[in-house]
Amino acid sequence: MAGKGKFAALAGLKNGDITNTNGTVQLRGKRSNPDYRQICVLIKKATHRSATTLLRDLDDGTDFGDLVQSLLERWLQEQN
């Protein structure tokens, strides 16, 4: 990364991360990542509750968005 200085943090933006003034790297979240789009879908409360509870219990780092993404990708592959 770029050296220390006034604009050193900006150098990391093109790589998808931000370097803080103390030298640590902060990764960009999904919300600010241009490859992601926030959408709204309606699903049953019980389904959402069961899925999020199971994801929390598994504790493997997968969030609800990751789950939906993988399921949609699998469905798209099956359609070809």
Secondary structure, DSSP 4 states (H G I P E B T S, - for coil): ---SSTTHHHHGGGGTEEE-TTS-EEEPPGGG-TT---------HHHHHHHHHHHHHH-SS--HHHHHHHHHHHHHHHH-
